[in-house]
Amino acid sequence: MSVNGWIEVSDMYCKGCELCVHACPQEVIDLNMDRLTTKGFHPAYIVKEGCTGCAICALVCPDSAITVYREVVKGRPA
């Protein structure tokens, strides 16, 4: 089994604090320096493949701006 994960970050709540960036064990999250939210912050986003959906980023987010999705794919080695 293989696990694929991804996140959605709410522009309404993300304030670019980088706690999720530093907490991600896969090191796949960074701030999007090419975008600003309507509140003037650079939001977090996934910069490369490798997210497992562990949800550590969502747990450390003080503003509950991150929703984590996780999909288990059968038939492929983990």
N, C-alpha and C positions, 0 to 999 in steps of 0.2 A: 504494500500500500504506500502511496505517496500522498503527502499533504500539501495542498496549495492554500495560501492565505492571501488576503488583501485587506486594505483598510479604506474607509471613506472618512475624510476629515471635514467637519462642518466649518465653513468660512465664518459663520455667525459666532462661533464660540472659540475657535483657535486663535490664540494670541501670540503664537510663535515663540513660546517659552523654551523650546528645545528639550524639555524633559523626556519626551518620547524618543527623540533622536539619540540621546545618551543611554536610554534604557533598552533600546532594541538589541537583543542578542545577535540577530542576523545582520545588523548594520545596514538595513535597507531603507531607513527613513532619513530624510533631510528636510530642510526648509526650502521652499520654492522661492528663490531670490528673484525670479522673473515675474512673480505675481504679488499683488497686494490685495488683501481682503478689503471690504468696504470700510472696515475699522482701521485700515492702514498697517496691518501685520502681514508678514510673509508666512503663509500657511505650511504646515507639514504635508509631505506626500511621500509615496514610495518611489525611490530613485532607481531601483534595479530589482530583478527577480530574486526570490529567496525567502519571501515572507511565509512563515508557517502558520500564521494565525494564532500565535501564542497568547496574544492579548495583553502582554506586559505594557505596551504603549498606552492602551486604553486605561489600564489600572493606574498608571502614574499621571495621567492627564488630569490636572486640577479642575478643568472646565468641562469634562465629559464631551470633548469635541470629536473623539474618535470612535467609530463603529468598526468592529473587526468581523471579518467573514472568514470561514474556514471550510474547505472542501477536501474530503478524503476521496482519493481516486484509487479504486481497486485495480489490481492487475499490473501495477508498476512497482518496482522496488522502491522502498523509502530512501 
